[in-house]
Each structure stands twice: as C-alpha cells, then as structure tokens.
Amino acid sequence: MKTQTIALDVQSEIGELEAVLLHTPGPEVENMTPKDAQRALYSDILNLSIAQKEYEQIEGVLSKVTTTYQIKDLLLNVLENDTERQALIRKICEAEDVRDSFDRLMELPARTLCRVLIEGLPARIDNLTAFLNDDYYALFPLYNFYFTRDAAMTIGQRAFIGKMANKVRLRESLIMEAIFSNNTMQTQEVVNPYISTNHPKVLMEGGDVLVAREDILIVGNGLRTSSQGIDFLVSQLRHTEERMHILVQQLPQQPESFIHLDMVFTLLDKDKCMVFKPVILDDNPLDTIHITVENGKVNKIAYVPGLLPTLKKLGMELEPVICGGTKDEWIEEREQWHSGANFFAFAPGKVMSYARNIHTIEEMDKHGFEIITAADVISGKANLKKSRRCVVTIDGSELPRGGGGARCMTMPLRRKAIQW
C-alpha cells in the first residue's frame, strides 16, 4: 500500500487540524490477562467490542473535519520496503532481547508482520526453558498503542520520538521512528533520543508536551517526562534562531491519573484552557519554571508564579475552565480521574472530550461552548462549521480504562497556522 506524502507542521495546540495519526484499538487490547494488566499500565481490562465502538466515534468525527491516517497503514508501508523492514525488526529483536525471533519475523508476509508487531508474537515452545517460561508471548502486545500521542510528537516541522518511561512501550517508539523516517513523511528532521542519548534517565512522552504557540512549549515534569528528558528537548531547540520559551510544570507523583500534563491542562481556544484546579490554580508545592532559549543558548532559567500568569506575560491570556466544575472537589477529582481535563482541539474553540464527565461539560456550556454529540456529527445532523465554539462529546465507558482521553488518542501531523 502506498500513502501520499505527509508534510509535518504543528505550530500550536489549537490550529485547524489538517492531518492526524490514529490507531484503532484491536486484538492487542484483548490479548491481556489480569496478571498482565499492571505490566500493561492498565488499571482494568477493556471490553474490546465496546472500546472499538467508542473509538469509531473519534475517528468518525475527525474524518469529517480532517485527513486521518492509521498507524497500521503507515507501518505496512515501512514493512513493504526490505531495507526498512530488516532495520526495524533488528532493532525490535535487540531491544526486547528476542534475537532468536528475527528470522521467524522476517519470513512473515508484510501484512501479517504488521499485525504481529502490534498484536503480539506468541512464544515458540521448542525447548524446556521456553516450556517453563510463564510468558505466553515472545513479543508482548502493544496494549497502549491507541494512545498515539505519547510515542511521537510533531513540534514545528520536526518529528520527536518519545523516550518512553516504561519498557513495555519501547516498541511503540521504534515503530514511530520507522514511520517518520519513511519517505511518506516530509519532515525537517526525526529527532530520536534513543539514538542521540540512550541515558536511562532521559524520559519524554508526548502527553507532557504542548505546543502552545510557535515560540512557546509547555512541558510537564513528572512520572513520564524527567528533567533530563526536558533538557534533551531544550537542547534540540537551540538551533532555532527565534527566541523560544519552555514552561515546565511539575506534576504530582500520584495518583496515576496525573501521568501527563494533558491530564490536568489542555488548550481549548486562543483565550481558553481546561485546568484541573488543585494542580494548576491552587497554592501547592509544585513548581513552574520558565526556560528561555535565544541565539542557540539557554540564557535564563527561573521559577515563575504559575502557568497562566506566565503565559499572560508572554501574550497568551487564558481564561481557565475548571475540570469537574467549581462546586465540589470530589467531583473535580472523580472527573479528572476519567480524563476530564484531557481535551483535544481540532480547530480553535472546537474540541472533543468524553461525555461521561457531565460537570466538566456543563462548565464548558457556561463558557459558551455548544455541546454536540459525536453521533450527530457523524450522521450529519450537526454541522461543525456553523459552530463558533463547541464540544463534541464521545462515549467513554471502556476507553478511559486505559488511562487517557481524546488528546491522548490523537497525534496531530499538521495544523493550519493561527493568527494570534
């Protein structure tokens, strides 16, 4: 299969979406036992048939407003090239210590191999050691791959490969690097921290990286993105002639719902953002740090009094919309747990999120966002072009069990520029 060339360019979180990378959850999600759930970073096991119906709403809405690409299709392009196929399989076998599976994988037809790399490769039981091994898989399924945001990110015209905090997700990064290095991608550069620096403390995932404006990045520092990972990211921005601002927001170490910045803070419009108040607005011991890069050098690092005041000083004055509303802190916590702050913008003021977080959705309504169901968009009953600001609500009983929301499940490849 051949795919047209995709030119990368993302200069904001809210610019009109022109291309996005998705992965519909498949059998890899079901290839899990309760024993594997913790290793898979899940708090529970998903019902695949329901999860797929929910995901169909995401893809159905986005296909109405932009060009969507599936990881399986782009991976197949890689595997149909003998040189790229061999390079990727060799990296995977070495990284996951299954070198004896190299020949077995290389013999598979490209389409079968594509499926196996995502859904898992059962172990071959041909000796006593293999027989006694408790693991059913030689290559484990990629349970988390429908969260396409984490393993790669587009910043400007460059693709940054995520340096994953958990080894169970390493193959996602290797596949993403192969996809973005393939000739179907028109990118200024593929930045791969596994090659540039394989230091174990360098961790960087896309859920922690927000492109606020062409000259402003907001980066979360927590369980999945380390200070060393942020230093690596900053080092890759030093070649830019323009002044760059990197705002670092420290995140709580627990609970697990705080794994990424986009679980507590996302951008909705030029002048609106979604926040989980206890982390972003309230007084707390979590620091915000402003790093300025100018003329290829870091010329200033300083503590600052919070994200919103600092963004205001940089010319981005944002009105916060409160995740869970403002009436009850228990509601705030419960809706944040179910990705209530995790909104995805497909145009300025036009966003997607789970319908289940009813208090958050009510808060959006109070701030002038029309509430539209995904079903109405897909059926044609609702016309998104007629809405100035809107929230498209998607069903979410199973997908949130994996630990993420609409932004987590979408990896933008290209957006139109914003006129600030």
C-alpha positions in Angstrom: 0.0 0.0 0.0 1.3 3.5 -0.9 0.3 6.6 1.0 0.6 10.2 -0.2 3.4 12.2 1.2 2.5 13.9 4.5 4.2 17.2 5.3 4.5 17.8 9.1 3.8 21.2 10.6 2.3 21.8 14.0 2.8 25.3 15.5 0.0 25.2 18.1 -2.4 23.0 20.0 -5.5 24.6 18.5 -4.8 25.3 14.8 -7.3 23.8 12.4 -6.3 20.2 12.0 -5.2 19.1 8.6 -3.8 15.6 9.3 -3.9 13.3 12.3 -2.4 9.9 13.2 -4.7 7.4 14.9 -4.7 3.7 15.9 -8.0 1.9 16.3 -7.6 -0.5 19.3 -7.7 -4.1 18.1 -7.0 -7.6 19.4 -3.9 -6.4 21.2 -6.2 -4.9 23.8 -7.9 -8.2 24.5 -4.6 -10.2 24.5 -4.3 -9.5 28.2 -4.9 -11.3 31.4 -5.5 -9.7 34.8 -1.8 -10.7 35.6 -0.7 -8.6 32.6 -2.8 -5.5 33.4 -0.3 -3.9 35.7 2.5 -4.6 33.3 0.4 -3.1 30.5 -0.1 0.1 32.6 -3.8 -0.5 32.8 -6.0 -0.3 35.9 -8.5 -2.7 34.3 -9.2 -4.9 31.3 -11.1 -3.4 28.4 -14.1 -4.8 26.6 -12.8 -4.6 23.1 -16.1 -4.5 21.2 -17.3 -1.6 23.3 -13.9 0.2 23.1 -13.9 -0.1 19.3 -17.5 1.4 19.1 -16.4 4.3 21.2 -13.2 4.8 19.1 -15.3 4.7 16.0 -16.9 8.0 17.2 -13.4 9.6 17.5 -12.4 8.5 14.0 -15.9 9.3 12.6 -15.8 12.8 13.9 -12.3 13.5 12.8 -12.8 12.1 9.3 -15.5 14.8 8.9 -13.0 17.6 9.6 -9.5 16.4 8.6 -7.4 13.7 6.9 -6.9 10.7 9.2 -4.1 8.2 9.0 -3.9 4.8 10.7 -0.6 3.5 12.2 -1.2 0.1 10.6 -1.3 1.6 7.1 1.9 3.6 7.6 3.7 0.7 9.3 2.8 -1.5 6.3 4.5 1.0 4.1 7.6 0.5 6.1 7.4 -3.3 6.1 7.0 -3.4 2.3 10.5 -1.9 2.0 13.0 -4.7 2.5 15.7 -2.4 3.9 13.4 -0.6 6.3 11.7 -3.8 7.3 15.0 -5.5 8.2 16.3 -2.5 10.2 13.1 -2.2 12.2 12.9 -5.9 13.0 16.5 -6.0 14.0 16.0 -3.0 16.4 13.0 -4.6 18.0 14.6 -8.0 18.5 17.7 -6.5 20.1 15.7 -4.1 22.2 13.3 -6.8 23.5 16.0 -9.5 23.7 14.3 -11.9 21.3 17.1 -12.1 18.7 16.2 -15.8 18.1 12.8 -14.5 16.7 14.5 -12.4 13.9 14.3 -15.0 11.2 10.8 -16.0 12.1 9.6 -12.4 11.9 11.4 -11.7 8.6 9.7 -14.7 7.0 6.2 -13.4 7.6 4.3 -11.6 4.8 4.3 -7.8 5.4 0.6 -7.6 6.3 0.9 -10.5 8.8 4.1 -9.0 10.3 2.3 -5.6 10.7 -0.4 -7.4 12.7 2.1 -9.4 14.8 4.2 -6.3 15.7 1.1 -4.7 17.3 -0.9 -7.7 18.5 2.0 -9.8 19.8 4.1 -12.8 18.8 3.3 -16.0 20.8 6.5 -17.7 22.1 7.7 -20.8 20.3 7.7 -23.7 22.8 10.6 -25.8 21.4 12.8 -26.4 24.5 12.5 -26.9 28.2 13.3 -23.3 29.1 10.6 -22.0 26.8 8.2 -24.5 28.2 8.8 -23.4 31.8 8.6 -19.7 31.0 5.4 -18.2 32.3 5.1 -15.6 29.5 2.9 -16.6 26.6 4.4 -14.0 24.3 7.9 -13.5 22.8 6.8 -10.0 21.8 4.1 -8.7 24.0 1.0 -7.0 22.5 1.1 -3.1 22.3 -1.8 -2.6 24.7 -1.3 1.2 24.9 -0.7 2.0 21.2 -4.2 3.5 20.7 -2.7 6.4 22.8 -0.7 7.6 19.7 0.2 10.9 21.4 2.9 9.5 23.6 5.4 7.7 21.4 5.9 10.6 18.9 5.1 14.3 18.7 5.2 16.9 16.0 6.9 20.2 17.0 7.0 22.6 14.1 8.1 20.6 11.1 10.1 18.0 13.1 9.1 14.7 14.5 10.3 13.9 18.0 10.2 10.3 19.1 9.1 9.7 22.6 11.6 8.2 25.1 9.2 6.0 27.0 9.2 5.7 30.8 8.1 2.0 30.6 9.9 -0.6 28.6 6.5 -2.2 27.7 6.0 0.8 25.3 9.5 0.8 23.7 8.3 -0.9 20.5 5.8 1.9 20.0 8.7 4.4 19.8 10.7 2.1 17.4 7.7 1.8 15.1 7.0 5.5 15.2 10.6 6.2 14.4 10.4 3.9 11.4 7.2 5.5 10.2 8.5 9.1 10.4 11.8 8.1 8.7 9.8 6.5 5.8 9.6 8.5 2.6 5.9 9.0 3.1 6.7 11.6 5.7 8.0 15.0 4.7 9.8 16.2 7.9 12.6 18.6 8.6 14.2 16.1 10.9 13.3 13.0 13.0 14.7 13.6 16.5 15.2 10.2 18.2 16.5 10.3 21.8 17.2 6.6 21.7 20.0 7.4 19.2 21.1 10.8 20.4 21.2 9.8 24.1 20.2 6.5 25.4 20.7 7.6 29.0 18.2 5.8 31.2 17.1 9.0 33.0 16.1 10.7 29.7 12.4 10.2 29.6 10.0 12.2 27.3 6.4 11.4 26.3 4.0 13.3 24.1 1.3 13.7 26.7 3.6 16.0 28.5 4.5 18.3 25.6 2.1 21.0 24.5 2.9 23.3 21.6 1.1 26.4 22.9 2.4 28.8 20.2 5.2 28.6 17.7 7.6 30.1 20.3 6.1 28.5 23.4 6.3 24.9 24.6 4.6 23.8 27.8 6.1 20.6 29.3 5.1 18.5 32.2 7.8 17.2 34.5 6.5 14.1 36.3 6.3 10.3 36.2 6.7 10.0 32.4 8.9 13.0 31.5 12.1 13.6 33.5 14.1 16.8 33.9 16.8 15.1 31.9 14.2 14.5 29.1 13.3 18.1 29.2 17.0 19.1 29.0 17.2 16.9 25.9 14.2 18.5 24.3 15.6 22.0 25.1 18.9 21.0 23.5 17.1 20.2 20.3 15.6 23.7 20.2 18.9 25.5 20.4 19.4 25.6 16.6 16.4 27.8 16.2 17.1 31.5 15.6 13.9 32.7 17.2 13.5 33.1 20.9 11.8 30.0 22.4 10.1 29.8 25.8 9.7 26.5 27.5 7.4 26.5 30.5 7.9 23.5 32.8 5.1 22.5 35.1 5.9 20.0 37.8 3.3 17.3 38.3 2.3 15.2 41.4 3.8 11.8 41.6 0.5 10.2 42.4 -2.2 9.2 41.7 -1.7 7.6 38.3 -4.2 9.9 36.7 -1.5 12.6 36.8 0.8 10.7 34.5 0.9 13.5 31.9 0.4 17.3 31.8 -2.5 16.9 29.4 -4.4 15.1 32.2 -4.5 18.4 34.1 -4.1 21.1 31.5 -5.2 21.4 27.8 -5.8 24.3 25.4 -9.3 25.0 24.1 -9.1 28.2 22.1 -6.9 31.3 21.8 -8.2 32.6 25.1 -9.5 29.4 26.9 -7.9 26.5 28.6 -9.1 23.5 30.6 -7.5 23.1 34.0 -7.6 20.7 37.0 -7.7 23.4 39.6 -5.7 21.8 42.5 -2.6 21.4 40.3 -2.8 24.4 38.0 -4.5 27.2 40.0 -4.4 26.4 43.7 -1.4 27.0 46.0 0.7 23.9 46.1 4.3 22.8 46.3 4.5 22.1 42.6 6.9 24.5 40.8 6.6 26.2 37.4 9.8 27.1 35.7 10.5 29.3 32.7 13.4 28.5 30.4 14.3 31.0 27.6 16.4 29.8 24.6 17.8 32.6 22.5 20.5 32.7 19.8 21.0 28.9 20.3 21.6 29.1 24.0 19.7 28.8 27.2 20.0 32.3 28.6 17.6 32.2 31.5 16.0 29.6 33.9 13.8 30.9 36.7 10.9 29.9 38.9 7.7 31.7 38.0 4.3 32.1 39.7 2.3 29.6 37.7 1.4 28.7 34.1 -1.4 31.2 33.5 0.3 34.3 34.8 3.5 33.5 32.8 1.5 32.8 29.6 -0.2 36.1 30.1 3.1 37.9 30.3 4.1 36.2 27.0 0.9 37.5 25.3 -1.4 34.4 25.9 -4.1 35.5 28.3 -6.2 32.4 29.0 -9.5 32.1 30.9 -9.5 28.8 32.8 -12.4 26.4 32.6 -12.5 24.1 35.6 -12.5 20.3 35.2 -15.4 19.0 37.2 -16.8 22.5 37.8 -16.4 24.5 40.9 -19.0 23.2 43.3 -17.4 20.0 44.8 -13.8 19.0 45.0 -14.8 15.3 45.0 -16.4 15.8 41.6 -13.3 17.5 40.3 -11.1 14.6 41.4 -13.5 12.0 40.0 -13.8 13.6 36.6 -10.1 14.3 36.4 -9.5 10.6 37.0 -11.7 9.9 34.0 -9.6 12.3 31.7 -12.0 15.2 32.3 -9.2 17.7 31.6 -8.0 15.9 28.5 -9.5 17.8 25.6 -8.4 17.7 22.0 -8.8 20.7 19.8 -9.4 20.1 16.0 -9.8 23.8 15.4 -9.8 27.0 17.6 -12.6 26.6 20.0 -13.7 23.3 18.7 -12.8 20.3 20.9 -13.5 16.7 21.7 -13.9 15.0 25.1 -15.7 12.3 27.0 -19.5 12.7 27.5 -19.3 10.9 30.9 -17.7 14.0 32.6 -21.0 15.8 32.9 -19.9 18.5 35.3 -17.0 19.4 33.1 -19.2 19.5 30.0 -21.7 21.7 31.9 -18.8 24.1 32.8 -17.9 24.2 29.1 -21.5 25.1 28.3 -21.3 28.0 30.8 -18.2 29.3 28.9 -20.0 29.4 25.6 -19.3 26.0 24.1 -22.1 24.4 22.2 -22.5 20.7 23.3 -22.8 18.4 20.3 -22.8 14.6 20.3 -20.4 12.6 18.1 -23.4 10.7 16.8 -25.0 13.9 15.5 -21.7 14.9 13.8 -21.2 11.6 12.1 -24.8 11.4 10.9 -24.7 14.9 9.5 -27.4 16.2 11.8 -24.9 18.7 13.3 -22.7 20.9 11.1 -19.5 21.8 12.9 -18.7 24.7 10.5 -21.8 26.5 11.9 -20.5 26.4 15.4 -18.2 29.1 16.7 -17.2 27.1 19.8 -18.3 23.6 20.6 -17.5 20.4 22.4 -18.1 17.1 20.6 -18.8 14.5 23.2 -17.8 10.9 22.7 -18.9 7.9 24.6 -16.4 6.7 27.1 -17.1 3.7 29.3 -14.2 1.5 28.2 -11.6 3.7 26.5 -10.9 5.7 29.8 -9.9 2.4 31.5 -6.7 2.5 29.5 -5.8 5.8 31.3 -6.4 8.6 28.7 -8.7 10.8 26.8 -9.2 12.4 23.4 -5.9 14.2 23.3 -4.0 11.0 24.3 -5.6 9.1 21.4 -4.7 11.7 18.7 -1.3 12.6 17.3 -1.5 15.7 15.0 0.7 15.7 12.0 -0.3 19.0 10.5 -2.3 22.1 11.6 -3.1 25.4 9.9 -1.3 28.5 11.3 -3.1 30.6 13.9 -3.4 34.3 13.5 -2.7 35.4 17.1 
